[in-house]
Amino acid sequence: VKQLFKKHVWDNWAAVHAMRDESEGTLSSRPLIVYTTAAVSLTYLHYYGQADFFAKTFAKYFERSPYINLYGQLFWSGSCLVGYVLVPCLIIALLPGERIRDYGLSIKGFFHHLWIYCILFAGVFPFVFLSSFTNRFLSVYPFYHLSWRSGVEFLIFETGYLLQFFALEFFFRGFLLFGVIRYVGAYSIPAMILPYCMIHFKAKPFPETLAAIVAGLVLGTLSLRTRSIWPGVLIHCSVALSMDLLSMMHKGWFAKW
């Protein structure tokens, strides 16, 4: 384990850290801009981007609609796209010499690193499968508890849900890493892990929140190694979709369609 950690994590961190740009001296405004933007986005999402905010503020306009809960979930997904993607992209566009595609959006070499995704998913899936038999798991997933009503509703919800994971990966493994890596080097990974862990506090069970720390470490290192967020997007979407499908299978929801 020690040798694997050194080869696949520590050595990558050391290589990244050695590439720091120290030409501007010891102080740069770029980390301040990136971290302040992140703080604003996270604050906006916490107070105004959740499904319960939609329920308190807009539900009265849809009180007769049978899809009000679905609208709340889509509101949350849309808010994530605003806070995690749109706001950072606006800041990137304003920064001189920065290109949005350089923040992990390149697909160059994606298939070359596909084997890493397969190994990670194979390692995670057995734990997801075993957890799917617990009451806590079944009470949480899928987040849209009315998915049993129709396959169309489920597909609409999952589309927004999976787009939220793209937004999540762009923010944490793109913006928060590539935006500061030239200035703080490999320390950008542990700095990213802290807020990533904290966003799980409200809705996730304790074991999954702890697992987010490990996931942040692995996905952050993977993003820097591949220079892309797409392996992380694929892993997150695959795990999330398998969790929802397993939960629905145990509940017998497919038979109701």
C-alpha positions in Angstrom: 0.0 0.0 0.0 2.8 2.4 0.9 4.5 1.8 -2.5 1.3 2.2 -4.4 0.5 5.5 -2.5 4.0 6.8 -3.3 3.9 5.9 -7.0 0.3 7.0 -7.8 -0.2 9.8 -5.3 2.9 11.2 -3.7 5.1 11.2 -6.8 2.3 12.9 -8.8 2.0 15.5 -6.0 5.7 16.1 -6.0 5.8 16.6 -9.8 2.9 19.0 -9.7 4.5 20.9 -6.7 7.7 21.3 -8.6 5.9 23.1 -11.4 4.8 26.1 -9.3 5.2 29.4 -10.9 7.3 31.6 -8.6 8.1 34.3 -11.1 5.7 36.7 -9.5 7.3 36.5 -6.1 5.8 35.0 -3.0 2.4 36.8 -3.3 -0.2 36.6 -6.0 -3.8 37.8 -6.2 -4.9 34.7 -8.2 -5.5 32.3 -5.2 -7.4 35.1 -3.4 -9.7 35.5 -6.5 -10.3 31.8 -6.9 -10.9 31.0 -3.2 -13.1 34.1 -2.7 -15.2 33.1 -5.8 -15.5 29.6 -4.3 -16.7 31.0 -1.0 -19.3 33.1 -2.7 -20.5 30.2 -4.8 -20.7 27.8 -1.9 -22.6 30.4 0.3 -25.1 31.1 -2.5 -25.7 27.4 -3.0 -26.2 26.8 0.8 -28.7 29.5 1.3 -30.5 29.9 -2.1 -29.6 26.8 -4.2 -31.3 24.0 -2.3 -34.6 22.2 -3.0 -36.0 23.3 0.4 -35.4 27.0 -0.6 -37.4 26.3 -3.7 -40.2 24.7 -1.6 -40.3 27.8 0.8 -40.1 30.4 -2.0 -41.7 29.1 -5.1 -43.8 26.0 -4.2 -46.9 28.2 -3.7 -46.9 28.9 -7.5 -46.9 25.1 -8.2 -49.0 23.8 -5.4 -51.5 22.1 -7.7 -48.8 20.5 -9.8 -48.1 16.8 -9.2 -44.5 17.4 -10.2 -43.6 20.0 -7.5 -41.0 17.7 -5.9 -39.4 17.1 -9.3 -39.2 20.9 -9.9 -37.4 21.2 -6.6 -34.8 18.7 -7.6 -34.3 20.3 -11.0 -34.0 23.7 -9.2 -31.2 22.3 -7.1 -29.4 20.9 -10.2 -29.8 24.2 -12.0 -28.5 26.1 -9.0 -25.4 23.8 -9.0 -24.8 24.6 -12.7 -24.9 28.4 -11.8 -22.8 28.2 -8.7 -20.3 25.6 -9.7 -20.0 26.4 -13.4 -21.4 29.7 -14.5 -19.9 31.9 -11.8 -16.4 30.4 -12.0 -16.5 30.6 -15.8 -17.3 34.3 -15.6 -14.4 34.8 -13.3 -12.1 32.8 -15.6 -13.2 34.8 -18.6 -12.2 38.0 -16.8 -8.8 36.8 -15.8 -6.1 37.7 -18.3 -4.5 34.8 -20.2 -6.9 32.2 -18.8 -9.0 29.8 -21.0 -12.0 27.9 -19.6 -11.0 24.7 -21.4 -7.7 24.6 -19.5 -9.6 24.0 -16.3 -9.9 20.3 -16.8 -12.4 20.3 -19.7 -10.0 18.8 -22.3 -10.8 15.2 -23.4 -7.3 14.7 -24.8 -5.9 11.4 -23.5 -9.2 10.5 -21.9 -9.4 7.0 -23.3 -5.8 6.5 -22.5 -6.6 6.8 -18.8 -9.9 4.9 -19.0 -8.4 1.9 -17.2 -8.0 4.1 -14.1 -11.8 4.7 -14.1 -12.5 1.0 -14.5 -10.3 0.1 -11.5 -11.8 2.7 -9.3 -15.4 1.8 -10.1 -14.6 -1.9 -9.6 -13.2 -1.0 -6.2 -16.2 1.1 -5.1 -19.1 -0.9 -6.5 -18.9 -3.8 -4.0 -19.3 -1.3 -1.1 -22.2 0.4 -2.9 -23.9 -3.0 -3.4 -23.6 -4.0 0.2 -24.8 -0.6 1.4 -27.8 -0.9 -0.8 -29.3 -3.4 1.6 -29.3 -1.0 4.6 -32.3 1.0 5.7 -30.3 4.2 5.8 -29.3 3.8 2.1 -32.9 2.9 1.0 -34.3 6.0 2.9 -31.9 8.4 1.1 -31.7 7.1 -2.5 -32.9 8.1 -5.0 -33.2 11.7 -3.9 -36.3 12.1 -5.9 -38.6 9.8 -3.9 -41.3 9.8 -6.5 -39.2 8.1 -9.1 -41.5 5.1 -8.8 -44.3 7.0 -10.6 -42.9 6.7 -14.1 -39.7 6.1 -16.1 -40.0 9.5 -17.7 -39.9 11.3 -14.3 -36.9 9.2 -13.4 -35.0 10.0 -16.6 -35.7 13.7 -16.2 -34.5 13.6 -12.6 -31.4 11.6 -13.4 -30.5 14.0 -16.3 -30.5 16.9 -13.9 -28.8 14.9 -11.2 -25.9 13.7 -13.4 -25.5 17.3 -14.8 -25.0 18.3 -11.2 -22.0 15.9 -10.9 -20.4 17.5 -14.0 -20.9 20.9 -12.2 -19.5 19.5 -9.0 -16.4 18.1 -10.7 -15.7 21.2 -12.7 -15.8 23.3 -9.5 -13.8 21.1 -7.1 -11.5 19.2 -9.5 -11.3 21.9 -12.2 -11.6 25.5 -10.8 -10.3 24.9 -7.3 -7.3 22.9 -8.6 -6.2 24.4 -12.0 -7.0 27.9 -10.8 -4.4 27.9 -8.1 -2.0 25.0 -8.9 0.7 27.4 -10.3 0.8 29.3 -7.0 0.2 26.7 -4.3 1.2 23.5 -6.1 0.0 20.2 -4.7 -1.4 21.9 -1.6 -4.4 22.8 -3.9 -5.6 19.2 -3.3 -6.0 19.2 0.5 -7.4 22.8 0.2 -10.1 21.5 -2.1 -10.9 18.4 0.0 -12.0 20.5 3.0 -15.0 22.3 1.4 -15.8 19.1 -0.7 -16.2 17.1 2.5 -18.3 19.9 4.1 -20.9 20.0 1.4 -21.8 16.4 2.4 -22.7 17.4 6.0 -26.4 18.2 5.4 -27.7 15.3 3.3 -25.2 12.4 3.5 -24.8 9.7 6.1 -21.6 9.8 8.3 -19.7 6.9 6.4 -20.4 8.6 3.0 -19.1 11.9 4.3 -15.9 10.3 5.5 -15.6 8.5 2.2 -15.8 12.0 0.5 -12.4 12.8 2.0 -10.9 9.8 0.3 -12.8 10.5 -2.9 -11.5 14.1 -2.9 -8.0 12.9 -2.5 -8.3 10.3 -5.3 -10.3 12.4 -7.7 -8.1 15.4 -7.2 -4.9 13.4 -7.8 -6.6 11.8 -10.9 -7.6 15.2 -12.3 -4.1 16.6 -12.0 -2.6 13.4 -13.5 -4.9 13.3 -16.5 -5.3 17.2 -16.7 -9.0 16.4 -17.1 -12.2 16.3 -14.9 -13.9 13.8 -17.2 -12.7 10.6 -15.4 -14.0 12.0 -12.2 -17.3 12.9 -13.9 -17.6 9.4 -15.2 -16.9 7.8 -11.8 -19.3 10.1 -10.0 -22.1 9.5 -12.5 -21.6 5.8 -12.6 -21.6 5.4 -8.9 -24.6 7.7 -8.4 -26.6 6.0 -11.1 -25.8 2.5 -9.7 -26.9 3.7 -6.2 -30.3 4.9 -7.5 -30.9 1.8 -9.6 -30.0 -0.6 -6.7 -32.2 1.3 -4.3 -35.2 1.2 -6.8 -34.6 -2.5 -7.5 -34.7 -3.4 -3.8 -37.9 -1.3 -3.4 -39.5 -3.0 -6.4 -40.2 0.3 -8.1 -39.4 -0.9 -11.6 -42.5 -3.2 -11.5 -44.7 -0.2 -10.8 -43.8 1.4 -14.2 
